[in-house]
């Protein structure tokens, strides 16, 4: 399984969405169920999946599908 598939599975697990629904518009502003608990779950699963530790600034900035990819790239995760 590639990193993009692993990343998509995190969102599928947290939000129960179809991977085809994940795109640039999938964000805190556009997803009604996105709250602080979901965001924390995203961060926790990303850290576990990719064996990384995010800084508080990155945790707060993990507010969309695309922003999460940018943050993970800075941690050395290739998509």
C-alpha positions as CSV (number, residue, x, y, z in Angstrom):
1,X,0.0,0.0,0.0
2,X,1.4,3.4,-1.0
3,X,1.5,6.5,1.2
4,X,-1.3,8.2,-0.6
5,X,-3.6,5.2,-0.1
6,X,-2.5,5.1,3.6
7,X,-3.3,8.8,3.9
8,X,-6.7,8.4,2.2
9,X,-7.5,5.6,4.6
10,X,-6.9,7.9,7.5
11,X,-9.7,10.2,6.3
12,X,-11.9,7.2,5.4
13,X,-11.6,5.9,8.9
14,X,-12.1,9.2,10.7
15,X,-14.9,10.6,8.6
16,X,-16.4,7.5,7.0
17,X,-16.2,9.0,3.5
18,X,-15.5,7.4,0.1
19,X,-11.9,8.0,-1.0
20,X,-13.3,9.6,-4.2
21,X,-14.7,12.4,-2.1
22,X,-11.3,13.4,-0.9
23,X,-9.9,16.5,-2.8
24,X,-8.8,20.0,-2.3
25,X,-12.2,21.1,-1.1
26,X,-12.3,18.5,1.7
27,X,-11.6,20.8,4.6
28,X,-12.7,22.1,8.0
29,X,-14.7,24.8,6.2
30,X,-16.6,22.4,3.9
31,X,-17.2,19.3,6.1
32,X,-19.9,19.7,8.7
33,X,-18.7,16.9,10.8
34,X,-15.1,18.3,11.0
35,X,-14.5,19.3,14.6
36,X,-11.6,19.3,17.1
37,X,-12.1,15.6,17.9
38,X,-12.0,14.6,14.3
39,X,-8.9,16.8,13.7
40,X,-7.1,15.2,16.7
41,X,-8.0,11.7,15.4
42,X,-6.6,12.7,12.0
43,X,-3.4,13.8,13.5
44,X,-3.1,10.8,15.8
45,X,-3.6,8.4,13.0
46,X,-1.2,10.2,10.7
47,X,1.5,10.1,13.4
48,X,0.9,6.4,13.9
49,X,0.7,5.5,10.3
50,X,3.8,7.4,9.2
51,X,5.8,7.1,12.4
52,X,6.2,10.8,12.8
53,X,5.6,13.4,15.5
54,X,3.9,16.6,14.5
55,X,4.6,20.0,16.1
56,X,1.8,21.9,17.7
57,X,1.8,24.3,14.8
58,X,1.3,21.5,12.3
59,X,-1.4,19.9,14.4
60,X,-3.4,23.2,14.4
61,X,-2.7,23.6,10.6
62,X,-4.1,20.1,9.7
63,X,-7.4,21.6,8.6
64,X,-7.8,20.1,5.2
65,X,-7.0,17.2,3.0
66,X,-4.4,19.2,1.1
67,X,-2.9,21.0,4.1
68,X,-2.3,17.6,5.7
69,X,-0.4,16.4,2.6
70,X,1.8,19.6,2.8
71,X,2.5,19.0,6.5
72,X,3.4,15.4,6.0
73,X,5.7,16.2,3.0
74,X,7.6,18.5,5.4
75,X,8.0,15.4,7.6
76,X,9.5,13.4,4.8
77,X,6.4,11.5,3.7
78,X,6.3,11.2,-0.1
79,X,3.1,10.9,-2.1
